[in-house]
Amino acid sequence: MFLEIIIAILLGCLAGVATELTLGLHINLVALILFSIFPVLLGYTNVIAVASFIIAMSITHTLTDFISATYPGAPITNYA
């Protein structure tokens, strides 16, 4: 049970970074897909692991928000 939650948190962190760096992929879309396959997931895991995945994904998405806000909008200057 404890290992399952740790794995869900690590996968949630990876998914949070992926949703932040991928255009058109938002955390709400991933959560909707996750909730739509939730009855199937209950055969493999428990509710706490799925909730841990979503919480870890949302926290990571929020903390890495500066990447997409800063770098695509930063102008590239040529000093040569």
mmCIF file of the N, C-alpha and C atoms, coordinates in Angstrom:
data_MODEL
# 
_entry.id   MODEL 
# 
loop_
_atom_site.group_PDB 
_atom_site.id 
_atom_site.type_symbol 
_atom_site.label_atom_id 
_atom_site.label_alt_id 
_atom_site.label_comp_id 
_atom_site.label_asym_id 
_atom_site.label_entity_id 
_atom_site.label_seq_id 
_atom_site.pdbx_PDB_ins_code 
_atom_site.Cartn_x 
_atom_site.Cartn_y 
_atom_site.Cartn_z 
_atom_site.occupancy 
_atom_site.B_iso_or_equiv 
_atom_site.pdbx_formal_charge 
_atom_site.auth_seq_id 
_atom_site.auth_comp_id 
_atom_site.auth_asym_id 
_atom_site.auth_atom_id 
_atom_site.pdbx_PDB_model_num 
ATOM 1   N N  . MET A 1 1  ? 0.828   -1.184 0.000   1.00 0.00 ? 1  MET A N  1 
ATOM 2   C CA . MET A 1 1  ? 0.000   0.000  0.000   1.00 0.00 ? 1  MET A CA 1 
ATOM 3   C C  . MET A 1 1  ? 0.879   1.258  0.000   1.00 0.00 ? 1  MET A C  1 
ATOM 4   N N  . PHE A 1 2  ? 1.882   1.298  0.875   1.00 0.00 ? 2  PHE A N  1 
ATOM 5   C CA . PHE A 1 2  ? 2.747   2.478  0.963   1.00 0.00 ? 2  PHE A CA 1 
ATOM 6   C C  . PHE A 1 2  ? 3.558   2.641  -0.318  1.00 0.00 ? 2  PHE A C  1 
ATOM 7   N N  . LEU A 1 3  ? 4.085   1.559  -0.853  1.00 0.00 ? 3  LEU A N  1 
ATOM 8   C CA . LEU A 1 3  ? 4.862   1.608  -2.089  1.00 0.00 ? 3  LEU A CA 1 
ATOM 9   C C  . LEU A 1 3  ? 3.984   2.029  -3.266  1.00 0.00 ? 3  LEU A C  1 
ATOM 10  N N  . GLU A 1 4  ? 2.754   1.596  -3.258  1.00 0.00 ? 4  GLU A N  1 
ATOM 11  C CA . GLU A 1 4  ? 1.813   1.955  -4.319  1.00 0.00 ? 4  GLU A CA 1 
ATOM 12  C C  . GLU A 1 4  ? 1.540   3.471  -4.322  1.00 0.00 ? 4  GLU A C  1 
ATOM 13  N N  . ILE A 1 5  ? 1.443   4.053  -3.147  1.00 0.00 ? 5  ILE A N  1 
ATOM 14  C CA . ILE A 1 5  ? 1.205   5.495  -3.044  1.00 0.00 ? 5  ILE A CA 1 
ATOM 15  C C  . ILE A 1 5  ? 2.442   6.268  -3.483  1.00 0.00 ? 5  ILE A C  1 
ATOM 16  N N  . ILE A 1 6  ? 3.626   5.798  -3.103  1.00 0.00 ? 6  ILE A N  1 
ATOM 17  C CA . ILE A 1 6  ? 4.867   6.455  -3.515  1.00 0.00 ? 6  ILE A CA 1 
ATOM 18  C C  . ILE A 1 6  ? 5.017   6.414  -5.039  1.00 0.00 ? 6  ILE A C  1 
ATOM 19  N N  . ILE A 1 7  ? 4.701   5.288  -5.652  1.00 0.00 ? 7  ILE A N  1 
ATOM 20  C CA . ILE A 1 7  ? 4.766   5.176  -7.113  1.00 0.00 ? 7  ILE A CA 1 
ATOM 21  C C  . ILE A 1 7  ? 3.748   6.107  -7.764  1.00 0.00 ? 7  ILE A C  1 
ATOM 22  N N  . ALA A 1 8  ? 2.557   6.205  -7.193  1.00 0.00 ? 8  ALA A N  1 
ATOM 23  C CA . ALA A 1 8  ? 1.534   7.109  -7.731  1.00 0.00 ? 8  ALA A CA 1 
ATOM 24  C C  . ALA A 1 8  ? 1.975   8.564  -7.620  1.00 0.00 ? 8  ALA A C  1 
ATOM 25  N N  . ILE A 1 9  ? 2.645   8.922  -6.539  1.00 0.00 ? 9  ILE A N  1 
ATOM 26  C CA . ILE A 1 9  ? 3.136   10.298 -6.378  1.00 0.00 ? 9  ILE A CA 1 
ATOM 27  C C  . ILE A 1 9  ? 4.230   10.594 -7.405  1.00 0.00 ? 9  ILE A C  1 
ATOM 28  N N  . LEU A 1 10 ? 5.144   9.661  -7.608  1.00 0.00 ? 10 LEU A N  1 
ATOM 29  C CA . LEU A 1 10 ? 6.212   9.875  -8.594  1.00 0.00 ? 10 LEU A CA 1 
ATOM 30  C C  . LEU A 1 10 ? 5.654   9.977  -10.010 1.00 0.00 ? 10 LEU A C  1 
ATOM 31  N N  . LEU A 1 11 ? 4.679   9.117  -10.346 1.00 0.00 ? 11 LEU A N  1 
ATOM 32  C CA . LEU A 1 11 ? 4.050   9.202  -11.663 1.00 0.00 ? 11 LEU A CA 1 
ATOM 33  C C  . LEU A 1 11 ? 3.245   10.487 -11.810 1.00 0.00 ? 11 LEU A C  1 
ATOM 34  N N  . GLY A 1 12 ? 2.646   10.947 -10.721 1.00 0.00 ? 12 GLY A N  1 
ATOM 35  C CA . GLY A 1 12 ? 1.918   12.213 -10.748 1.00 0.00 ? 12 GLY A CA 1 
ATOM 36  C C  . GLY A 1 12 ? 2.843   13.384 -10.986 1.00 0.00 ? 12 GLY A C  1 
ATOM 37  N N  . CYS A 1 13 ? 4.031   13.333 -10.397 1.00 0.00 ? 13 CYS A N  1 
ATOM 38  C CA . CYS A 1 13 ? 5.019   14.397 -10.639 1.00 0.00 ? 13 CYS A CA 1 
ATOM 39  C C  . CYS A 1 13 ? 5.468   14.401 -12.097 1.00 0.00 ? 13 CYS A C  1 
ATOM 40  N N  . LEU A 1 14 ? 5.682   13.238 -12.658 1.00 0.00 ? 14 LEU A N  1 
ATOM 41  C CA . LEU A 1 14 ? 6.061   13.158 -14.070 1.00 0.00 ? 14 LEU A CA 1 
ATOM 42  C C  . LEU A 1 14 ? 4.936   13.647 -14.970 1.00 0.00 ? 14 LEU A C  1 
ATOM 43  N N  . ALA A 1 15 ? 3.714   13.302 -14.634 1.00 0.00 ? 15 ALA A N  1 
ATOM 44  C CA . ALA A 1 15 ? 2.575   13.760 -15.428 1.00 0.00 ? 15 ALA A CA 1 
ATOM 45  C C  . ALA A 1 15 ? 2.375   15.265 -15.291 1.00 0.00 ? 15 ALA A C  1 
ATOM 46  N N  . GLY A 1 16 ? 2.661   15.809 -14.116 1.00 0.00 ? 16 GLY A N  1 
ATOM 47  C CA . GLY A 1 16 ? 2.558   17.256 -13.929 1.00 0.00 ? 16 GLY A CA 1 
ATOM 48  C C  . GLY A 1 16 ? 3.554   18.019 -14.771 1.00 0.00 ? 16 GLY A C  1 
ATOM 49  N N  . VAL A 1 17 ? 4.761   17.514 -14.872 1.00 0.00 ? 17 VAL A N  1 
ATOM 50  C CA . VAL A 1 17 ? 5.769   18.150 -15.730 1.00 0.00 ? 17 VAL A CA 1 
ATOM 51  C C  . VAL A 1 17 ? 5.373   17.990 -17.196 1.00 0.00 ? 17 VAL A C  1 
ATOM 52  N N  . ALA A 1 18 ? 4.844   16.835 -17.559 1.00 0.00 ? 18 ALA A N  1 
ATOM 53  C CA . ALA A 1 18 ? 4.432   16.609 -18.945 1.00 0.00 ? 18 ALA A CA 1 
ATOM 54  C C  . ALA A 1 18 ? 3.279   17.512 -19.343 1.00 0.00 ? 18 ALA A C  1 
ATOM 55  N N  . THR A 1 19 ? 2.324   17.717 -18.436 1.00 0.00 ? 19 THR A N  1 
ATOM 56  C CA . THR A 1 19 ? 1.209   18.607 -18.767 1.00 0.00 ? 19 THR A CA 1 
ATOM 57  C C  . THR A 1 19 ? 1.645   20.057 -18.822 1.00 0.00 ? 19 THR A C  1 
ATOM 58  N N  . GLU A 1 20 ? 2.681   20.390 -18.099 1.00 0.00 ? 20 GLU A N  1 
ATOM 59  C CA . GLU A 1 20 ? 3.161   21.776 -18.129 1.00 0.00 ? 20 GLU A CA 1 
ATOM 60  C C  . GLU A 1 20 ? 3.924   22.069 -19.416 1.00 0.00 ? 20 GLU A C  1 
ATOM 61  N N  . LEU A 1 21 ? 4.707   21.131 -19.871 1.00 0.00 ? 21 LEU A N  1 
ATOM 62  C CA . LEU A 1 21 ? 5.564   21.377 -21.029 1.00 0.00 ? 21 LEU A CA 1 
ATOM 63  C C  . LEU A 1 21 ? 4.897   21.088 -22.362 1.00 0.00 ? 21 LEU A C  1 
ATOM 64  N N  . THR A 1 22 ? 3.783   20.371 -22.363 1.00 0.00 ? 22 THR A N  1 
ATOM 65  C CA . THR A 1 22 ? 3.101   20.000 -23.596 1.00 0.00 ? 22 THR A CA 1 
ATOM 66  C C  . THR A 1 22 ? 1.954   20.969 -23.854 1.00 0.00 ? 22 THR A C  1 
ATOM 67  N N  . LEU A 1 23 ? 1.973   21.604 -25.005 1.00 0.00 ? 23 LEU A N  1 
ATOM 68  C CA . LEU A 1 23 ? 0.893   22.510 -25.357 1.00 0.00 ? 23 LEU A CA 1 
ATOM 69  C C  . LEU A 1 23 ? -0.369  21.717 -25.677 1.00 0.00 ? 23 LEU A C  1 
ATOM 70  N N  . GLY A 1 24 ? -1.485  22.166 -25.181 1.00 0.00 ? 24 GLY A N  1 
ATOM 71  C CA . GLY A 1 24 ? -2.760  21.506 -25.435 1.00 0.00 ? 24 GLY A CA 1 
ATOM 72  C C  . GLY A 1 24 ? -3.098  20.407 -24.463 1.00 0.00 ? 24 GLY A C  1 
ATOM 73  N N  . LEU A 1 25 ? -2.165  20.019 -23.628 1.00 0.00 ? 25 LEU A N  1 
ATOM 74  C CA . LEU A 1 25 ? -2.418  18.988 -22.629 1.00 0.00 ? 25 LEU A CA 1 
ATOM 75  C C  . LEU A 1 25 ? -2.468  19.667 -21.271 1.00 0.00 ? 25 LEU A C  1 
ATOM 76  N N  . HIS A 1 26 ? -3.642  19.661 -20.669 1.00 0.00 ? 26 HIS A N  1 
ATOM 77  C CA . HIS A 1 26 ? -3.823  20.345 -19.400 1.00 0.00 ? 26 HIS A CA 1 
ATOM 78  C C  . HIS A 1 26 ? -4.141  19.323 -18.328 1.00 0.00 ? 26 HIS A C  1 
ATOM 79  N N  . ILE A 1 27 ? -3.918  19.719 -17.101 1.00 0.00 ? 27 ILE A N  1 
ATOM 80  C CA . ILE A 1 27 ? -4.156  18.837 -15.970 1.00 0.00 ? 27 ILE A CA 1 
ATOM 81  C C  . ILE A 1 27 ? -5.628  18.450 -15.860 1.00 0.00 ? 27 ILE A C  1 
ATOM 82  N N  . ASN A 1 28 ? -6.526  19.344 -16.269 1.00 0.00 ? 28 ASN A N  1 
ATOM 83  C CA . ASN A 1 28 ? -7.950  19.020 -16.223 1.00 0.00 ? 28 ASN A CA 1 
ATOM 84  C C  . ASN A 1 28 ? -8.302  17.905 -17.209 1.00 0.00 ? 28 ASN A C  1 
ATOM 85  N N  . LEU A 1 29 ? -7.640  17.892 -18.357 1.00 0.00 ? 29 LEU A N  1 
ATOM 86  C CA . LEU A 1 29 ? -7.874  16.838 -19.334 1.00 0.00 ? 29 LEU A CA 1 
ATOM 87  C C  . LEU A 1 29 ? -7.391  15.490 -18.816 1.00 0.00 ? 29 LEU A C  1 
ATOM 88  N N  . VAL A 1 30 ? -6.219  15.477 -18.203 1.00 0.00 ? 30 VAL A N  1 
ATOM 89  C CA . VAL A 1 30 ? -5.691  14.227 -17.644 1.00 0.00 ? 30 VAL A CA 1 
ATOM 90  C C  . VAL A 1 30 ? -6.578  13.730 -16.506 1.00 0.00 ? 30 VAL A C  1 
ATOM 91  N N  . ALA A 1 31 ? -7.052  14.644 -15.661 1.00 0.00 ? 31 ALA A N  1 
ATOM 92  C CA . ALA A 1 31 ? -7.933  14.252 -14.566 1.00 0.00 ? 31 ALA A CA 1 
ATOM 93  C C  . ALA A 1 31 ? -9.259  13.726 -15.099 1.00 0.00 ? 31 ALA A C  1 
ATOM 94  N N  . LEU A 1 32 ? -9.795  14.319 -16.167 1.00 0.00 ? 32 LEU A N  1 
ATOM 95  C CA . LEU A 1 32 ? -11.042 13.834 -16.760 1.00 0.00 ? 32 LEU A CA 1 
ATOM 96  C C  . LEU A 1 32 ? -10.876 12.437 -17.335 1.00 0.00 ? 32 LEU A C  1 
ATOM 97  N N  . ILE A 1 33 ? -9.765  12.208 -18.012 1.00 0.00 ? 33 ILE A N  1 
ATOM 98  C CA . ILE A 1 33 ? -9.494  10.868 -18.541 1.00 0.00 ? 33 ILE A CA 1 
ATOM 99  C C  . ILE A 1 33 ? -9.337  9.868  -17.396 1.00 0.00 ? 33 ILE A C  1 
ATOM 100 N N  . LEU A 1 34 ? -8.674  10.291 -16.347 1.00 0.00 ? 34 LEU A N  1 
ATOM 101 C CA . LEU A 1 34 ? -8.471  9.420  -15.189 1.00 0.00 ? 34 LEU A CA 1 
ATOM 102 C C  . LEU A 1 34 ? -9.797  9.086  -14.511 1.00 0.00 ? 34 LEU A C  1 
ATOM 103 N N  . PHE A 1 35 ? -10.673 10.079 -14.384 1.00 0.00 ? 35 PHE A N  1 
ATOM 104 C CA . PHE A 1 35 ? -11.979 9.823  -13.777 1.00 0.00 ? 35 PHE A CA 1 
ATOM 105 C C  . PHE A 1 35 ? -12.869 8.972  -14.665 1.00 0.00 ? 35 PHE A C  1 
ATOM 106 N N  . SER A 1 36 ? -12.690 9.055  -15.972 1.00 0.00 ? 36 SER A N  1 
ATOM 107 C CA . SER A 1 36 ? -13.520 8.248  -16.858 1.00 0.00 ? 36 SER A CA 1 
ATOM 108 C C  . SER A 1 36 ? -13.127 6.771  -16.832 1.00 0.00 ? 36 SER A C  1 
ATOM 109 N N  . ILE A 1 37 ? -11.860 6.483  -16.553 1.00 0.00 ? 37 ILE A N  1 
ATOM 110 C CA . ILE A 1 37 ? -11.443 5.077  -16.452 1.00 0.00 ? 37 ILE A CA 1 
ATOM 111 C C  . ILE A 1 37 ? -11.306 4.631  -14.989 1.00 0.00 ? 37 ILE A C  1 
ATOM 112 N N  . PHE A 1 38 ? -11.875 5.428  -14.092 1.00 0.00 ? 38 PHE A N  1 
ATOM 113 C CA . PHE A 1 38 ? -11.755 5.146  -12.658 1.00 0.00 ? 38 PHE A CA 1 
ATOM 114 C C  . PHE A 1 38 ? -12.311 3.776  -12.254 1.00 0.00 ? 38 PHE A C  1 
ATOM 115 N N  . PRO A 1 39 ? -13.460 3.319  -12.779 1.00 0.00 ? 39 PRO A N  1 
ATOM 116 C CA . PRO A 1 39 ? -13.925 1.976  -12.388 1.00 0.00 ? 39 PRO A CA 1 
ATOM 117 C C  . PRO A 1 39 ? -12.956 0.860  -12.777 1.00 0.00 ? 39 PRO A C  1 
ATOM 118 N N  . VAL A 1 40 ? -12.259 1.033  -13.887 1.00 0.00 ? 40 VAL A N  1 
ATOM 119 C CA . VAL A 1 40 ? -11.265 0.036  -14.295 1.00 0.00 ? 40 VAL A CA 1 
ATOM 120 C C  . VAL A 1 40 ? -10.051 0.104  -13.380 1.00 0.00 ? 40 VAL A C  1 
ATOM 121 N N  . LEU A 1 41 ? -9.657  1.328  -12.998 1.00 0.00 ? 41 LEU A N  1 
ATOM 122 C CA . LEU A 1 41 ? -8.499  1.496  -12.122 1.00 0.00 ? 41 LEU A CA 1 
ATOM 123 C C  . LEU A 1 41 ? -8.708  0.882  -10.743 1.00 0.00 ? 41 LEU A C  1 
ATOM 124 N N  . LEU A 1 42 ? -9.941  0.867  -10.282 1.00 0.00 ? 42 LEU A N  1 
ATOM 125 C CA . LEU A 1 42 ? -10.200 0.308  -8.955  1.00 0.00 ? 42 LEU A CA 1 
ATOM 126 C C  . LEU A 1 42 ? -9.917  -1.184 -8.891  1.00 0.00 ? 42 LEU A C  1 
ATOM 127 N N  . GLY A 1 43 ? -9.866  -1.851 -10.050 1.00 0.00 ? 43 GLY A N  1 
ATOM 128 C CA . GLY A 1 43 ? -9.492  -3.253 -10.068 1.00 0.00 ? 43 GLY A CA 1 
ATOM 129 C C  . GLY A 1 43 ? -8.006  -3.464 -9.833  1.00 0.00 ? 43 GLY A C  1 
ATOM 130 N N  . TYR A 1 44 ? -7.207  -2.431 -10.101 1.00 0.00 ? 44 TYR A N  1 
ATOM 131 C CA . TYR A 1 44 ? -5.763  -2.546 -9.984  1.00 0.00 ? 44 TYR A CA 1 
ATOM 132 C C  . TYR A 1 44 ? -5.172  -1.795 -8.797  1.00 0.00 ? 44 TYR A C  1 
ATOM 133 N N  . THR A 1 45 ? -5.812  -0.743 -8.380  1.00 0.00 ? 45 THR A N  1 
ATOM 134 C CA . THR A 1 45 ? -5.270  0.096  -7.323  1.00 0.00 ? 45 THR A CA 1 
ATOM 135 C C  . THR A 1 45 ? -6.401  0.563  -6.417  1.00 0.00 ? 45 THR A C  1 
ATOM 136 N N  . ASN A 1 46 ? -6.063  1.380  -5.430  1.00 0.00 ? 46 ASN A N  1 
ATOM 137 C CA . ASN A 1 46 ? -7.082  1.878  -4.517  1.00 0.00 ? 46 ASN A CA 1 
ATOM 138 C C  . ASN A 1 46 ? -7.323  3.367  -4.750  1.00 0.00 ? 46 ASN A C  1 
ATOM 139 N N  . VAL A 1 47 ? -8.306  3.898  -4.057  1.00 0.00 ? 47 VAL A N  1 
ATOM 140 C CA . VAL A 1 47 ? -8.714  5.288  -4.242  1.00 0.00 ? 47 VAL A CA 1 
ATOM 141 C C  . VAL A 1 47 ? -7.632  6.252  -3.769  1.00 0.00 ? 47 VAL A C  1 
ATOM 142 N N  . ILE A 1 48 ? -6.927  5.899  -2.723  1.00 0.00 ? 48 ILE A N  1 
ATOM 143 C CA . ILE A 1 48 ? -5.905  6.793  -2.168  1.00 0.00 ? 48 ILE A CA 1 
ATOM 144 C C  . ILE A 1 48 ? -4.754  6.978  -3.154  1.00 0.00 ? 48 ILE A C  1 
ATOM 145 N N  . ALA A 1 49 ? -4.394  5.941  -3.877  1.00 0.00 ? 49 ALA A N  1 
ATOM 146 C CA . ALA A 1 49 ? -3.317  6.058  -4.859  1.00 0.00 ? 49 ALA A CA 1 
ATOM 147 C C  . ALA A 1 49 ? -3.728  6.955  -6.019  1.00 0.00 ? 49 ALA A C  1 
ATOM 148 N N  . VAL A 1 50 ? -4.967  6.840  -6.466  1.00 0.00 ? 50 VAL A N  1 
ATOM 149 C CA . VAL A 1 50 ? -5.442  7.701  -7.557  1.00 0.00 ? 50 VAL A CA 1 
ATOM 150 C C  . VAL A 1 50 ? -5.508  9.155  -7.097  1.00 0.00 ? 50 VAL A C  1 
ATOM 151 N N  . ALA A 1 51 ? -5.985  9.381  -5.874  1.00 0.00 ? 51 ALA A N  1 
ATOM 152 C CA . ALA A 1 51 ? -6.033  10.739 -5.327  1.00 0.00 ? 51 ALA A CA 1 
ATOM 153 C C  . ALA A 1 51 ? -4.623  11.301 -5.150  1.00 0.00 ? 51 ALA A C  1 
ATOM 154 N N  . SER A 1 52 ? -3.688  10.470 -4.734  1.00 0.00 ? 52 SER A N  1 
ATOM 155 C CA . SER A 1 52 ? -2.300  10.916 -4.590  1.00 0.00 ? 52 SER A CA 1 
ATOM 156 C C  . SER A 1 52 ? -1.707  11.302 -5.935  1.00 0.00 ? 52 SER A C  1 
ATOM 157 N N  . PHE A 1 53 ? -2.046  10.548 -6.966  1.00 0.00 ? 53 PHE A N  1 
ATOM 158 C CA . PHE A 1 53 ? -1.583  10.868 -8.320  1.00 0.00 ? 53 PHE A CA 1 
ATOM 159 C C  . PHE A 1 53 ? -2.094  12.232 -8.754  1.00 0.00 ? 53 PHE A C  1 
ATOM 160 N N  . ILE A 1 54 ? -3.375  12.490 -8.554  1.00 0.00 ? 54 ILE A N  1 
ATOM 161 C CA . ILE A 1 54 ? -3.968  13.753 -8.989  1.00 0.00 ? 54 ILE A CA 1 
ATOM 162 C C  . ILE A 1 54 ? -3.412  14.923 -8.182  1.00 0.00 ? 54 ILE A C  1 
ATOM 163 N N  . ILE A 1 55 ? -3.260  14.753 -6.888  1.00 0.00 ? 55 ILE A N  1 
ATOM 164 C CA . ILE A 1 55 ? -2.727  15.825 -6.045  1.00 0.00 ? 55 ILE A CA 1 
ATOM 165 C C  . ILE A 1 55 ? -1.275  16.127 -6.403  1.00 0.00 ? 55 ILE A C  1 
ATOM 166 N N  . ALA A 1 56 ? -0.464  15.085 -6.597  1.00 0.00 ? 56 ALA A N  1 
ATOM 167 C CA . ALA A 1 56 ? 0.938   15.296 -6.972  1.00 0.00 ? 56 ALA A CA 1 
ATOM 168 C C  . ALA A 1 56 ? 1.046   15.956 -8.339  1.00 0.00 ? 56 ALA A C  1 
ATOM 169 N N  . MET A 1 57 ? 0.162   15.566 -9.256  1.00 0.00 ? 57 MET A N  1 
ATOM 170 C CA . MET A 1 57 ? 0.174   16.158 -10.583 1.00 0.00 ? 57 MET A CA 1 
ATOM 171 C C  . MET A 1 57 ? -0.198  17.637 -10.520 1.00 0.00 ? 57 MET A C  1 
ATOM 172 N N  . SER A 1 58 ? -1.185  17.980 -9.717  1.00 0.00 ? 58 SER A N  1 
ATOM 173 C CA . SER A 1 58 ? -1.604  19.386 -9.643  1.00 0.00 ? 58 SER A CA 1 
ATOM 174 C C  . SER A 1 58 ? -0.559  20.260 -8.964  1.00 0.00 ? 58 SER A C  1 
ATOM 175 N N  . ILE A 1 59 ? 0.088   19.740 -7.927  1.00 0.00 ? 59 ILE A N  1 
ATOM 176 C CA . ILE A 1 59 ? 1.128   20.523 -7.250  1.00 0.00 ? 59 ILE A CA 1 
ATOM 177 C C  . ILE A 1 59 ? 2.332   20.727 -8.164  1.00 0.00 ? 59 ILE A C  1 
ATOM 178 N N  . THR A 1 60 ? 2.736   19.684 -8.863  1.00 0.00 ? 60 THR A N  1 
ATOM 179 C CA . THR A 1 60 ? 3.878   19.797 -9.770  1.00 0.00 ? 60 THR A CA 1 
ATOM 180 C C  . THR A 1 60 ? 3.558   20.729 -10.933 1.00 0.00 ? 60 THR A C  1 
ATOM 181 N N  . HIS A 1 61 ? 2.334   20.639 -11.441 1.00 0.00 ? 61 HIS A N  1 
ATOM 182 C CA . HIS A 1 61 ? 1.922   21.523 -12.535 1.00 0.00 ? 61 HIS A CA 1 
ATOM 183 C C  . HIS A 1 61 ? 1.969   22.987 -12.095 1.00 0.00 ? 61 HIS A C  1 
ATOM 184 N N  . THR A 1 62 ? 1.554   23.245 -10.874 1.00 0.00 ? 62 THR A N  1 
ATOM 185 C CA . THR A 1 62 ? 1.569   24.613 -10.359 1.00 0.00 ? 62 THR A CA 1 
ATOM 186 C C  . THR A 1 62 ? 2.990   25.105 -10.112 1.00 0.00 ? 62 THR A C  1 
ATOM 187 N N  . LEU A 1 63 ? 3.841   24.240 -9.570  1.00 0.00 ? 63 LEU A N  1 
ATOM 188 C CA . LEU A 1 63 ? 5.204   24.658 -9.251  1.00 0.00 ? 63 LEU A CA 1 
ATOM 189 C C  . LEU A 1 63 ? 6.073   24.852 -10.489 1.00 0.00 ? 63 LEU A C  1 
ATOM 190 N N  . THR A 1 64 ? 5.783   24.143 -11.555 1.00 0.00 ? 64 THR A N  1 
ATOM 191 C CA . THR A 1 64 ? 6.571   24.294 -12.781 1.00 0.00 ? 64 THR A CA 1 
ATOM 192 C C  . THR A 1 64 ? 5.905   25.242 -13.771 1.00 0.00 ? 64 THR A C  1 
ATOM 193 N N  . ASP A 1 65 ? 4.954   26.008 -13.318 1.00 0.00 ? 65 ASP A N  1 
ATOM 194 C CA . ASP A 1 65 ? 4.231   26.928 -14.193 1.00 0.00 ? 65 ASP A CA 1 
ATOM 195 C C  . ASP A 1 65 ? 5.132   28.039 -14.719 1.00 0.00 ? 65 ASP A C  1 
ATOM 196 N N  . PHE A 1 66 ? 6.196   28.345 -14.014 1.00 0.00 ? 66 PHE A N  1 
ATOM 197 C CA . PHE A 1 66 ? 7.085   29.417 -14.457 1.00 0.00 ? 66 PHE A CA 1 
ATOM 198 C C  . PHE A 1 66 ? 7.820   29.057 -15.741 1.00 0.00 ? 66 PHE A C  1 
ATOM 199 N N  . ILE A 1 67 ? 7.970   27.778 -16.050 1.00 0.00 ? 67 ILE A N  1 
ATOM 200 C CA . ILE A 1 67 ? 8.717   27.377 -17.249 1.00 0.00 ? 67 ILE A CA 1 
ATOM 201 C C  . ILE A 1 67 ? 7.985   27.829 -18.501 1.00 0.00 ? 67 ILE A C  1 
ATOM 202 N N  . SER A 1 68 ? 6.714   27.504 -18.602 1.00 0.00 ? 68 SER A N  1 
ATOM 203 C CA . SER A 1 68 ? 5.973   27.893 -19.800 1.00 0.00 ? 68 SER A CA 1 
ATOM 204 C C  . SER A 1 68 ? 5.626   29.374 -19.788 1.00 0.00 ? 68 SER A C  1 
ATOM 205 N N  . ALA A 1 69 ? 5.629   30.001 -18.631 1.00 0.00 ? 69 ALA A N  1 
ATOM 206 C CA . ALA A 1 69 ? 5.328   31.428 -18.580 1.00 0.00 ? 69 ALA A CA 1 
ATOM 207 C C  . ALA A 1 69 ? 6.550   32.268 -18.928 1.00 0.00 ? 69 ALA A C  1 
ATOM 208 N N  . THR A 1 70 ? 7.734   31.742 -18.694 1.00 0.00 ? 70 THR A N  1 
ATOM 209 C CA . THR A 1 70 ? 8.941   32.529 -18.897 1.00 0.00 ? 70 THR A CA 1 
ATOM 210 C C  . THR A 1 70 ? 9.602   32.252 -20.242 1.00 0.00 ? 70 THR A C  1 
ATOM 211 N N  . TYR A 1 71 ? 9.939   31.013 -20.500 1.00 0.00 ? 71 TYR A N  1 
ATOM 212 C CA . TYR A 1 71 ? 10.834  30.719 -21.612 1.00 0.00 ? 71 TYR A CA 1 
ATOM 213 C C  . TYR A 1 71 ? 10.222  30.848 -22.996 1.00 0.00 ? 71 TYR A C  1 
ATOM 214 N N  . PRO A 1 72 ? 9.001   30.449 -23.261 1.00 0.00 ? 72 PRO A N  1 
ATOM 215 C CA . PRO A 1 72 ? 8.485   30.689 -24.616 1.00 0.00 ? 72 PRO A CA 1 
ATOM 216 C C  . PRO A 1 72 ? 8.270   32.179 -24.910 1.00 0.00 ? 72 PRO A C  1 
ATOM 217 N N  . GLY A 1 73 ? 8.064   32.985 -23.875 1.00 0.00 ? 73 GLY A N  1 
ATOM 218 C CA . GLY A 1 73 ? 7.855   34.405 -24.090 1.00 0.00 ? 73 GLY A CA 1 
ATOM 219 C C  . GLY A 1 73 ? 9.121   35.226 -24.043 1.00 0.00 ? 73 GLY A C  1 
ATOM 220 N N  . ALA A 1 74 ? 10.238  34.624 -23.692 1.00 0.00 ? 74 ALA A N  1 
ATOM 221 C CA . ALA A 1 74 ? 11.490  35.369 -23.604 1.00 0.00 ? 74 ALA A CA 1 
ATOM 222 C C  . ALA A 1 74 ? 12.044  35.597 -25.002 1.00 0.00 ? 74 ALA A C  1 
ATOM 223 N N  . PRO A 1 75 ? 12.392  36.824 -25.312 1.00 0.00 ? 75 PRO A N  1 
ATOM 224 C CA . PRO A 1 75 ? 12.920  37.091 -26.654 1.00 0.00 ? 75 PRO A CA 1 
ATOM 225 C C  . PRO A 1 75 ? 14.347  36.552 -26.804 1.00 0.00 ? 75 PRO A C  1 
ATOM 226 N N  . ILE A 1 76 ? 14.621  36.055 -27.960 1.00 0.00 ? 76 ILE A N  1 
ATOM 227 C CA . ILE A 1 76 ? 15.964  35.548 -28.272 1.00 0.00 ? 76 ILE A CA 1 
ATOM 228 C C  . ILE A 1 76 ? 16.702  36.654 -29.023 1.00 0.00 ? 76 ILE A C  1 
ATOM 229 N N  . THR A 1 77 ? 17.732  37.180 -28.411 1.00 0.00 ? 77 THR A N  1 
ATOM 230 C CA . THR A 1 77 ? 18.485  38.279 -29.033 1.00 0.00 ? 77 THR A CA 1 
ATOM 231 C C  . THR A 1 77 ? 19.793  37.746 -29.596 1.00 0.00 ? 77 THR A C  1 
ATOM 232 N N  . ASN A 1 78 ? 20.234  38.380 -30.640 1.00 0.00 ? 78 ASN A N  1 
ATOM 233 C CA . ASN A 1 78 ? 21.489  38.013 -31.272 1.00 0.00 ? 78 ASN A CA 1 
ATOM 234 C C  . ASN A 1 78 ? 22.465  39.165 -31.080 1.00 0.00 ? 78 ASN A C  1 
ATOM 235 N N  . TYR A 1 79 ? 23.487  38.950 -30.271 1.00 0.00 ? 79 TYR A N  1 
ATOM 236 C CA . TYR A 1 79 ? 24.441  39.980 -29.971 1.00 0.00 ? 79 TYR A CA 1 
ATOM 237 C C  . TYR A 1 79 ? 25.645  39.948 -30.901 1.00 0.00 ? 79 TYR A C  1 
ATOM 238 N N  . ALA A 1 80 ? 25.633  39.117 -31.907 1.00 0.00 ? 80 ALA A N  1 
ATOM 239 C CA . ALA A 1 80 ? 26.774  39.010 -32.805 1.00 0.00 ? 80 ALA A CA 1 
ATOM 240 C C  . ALA A 1 80 ? 26.800  40.094 -33.844 1.00 0.00 ? 80 ALA A C  1 
# 
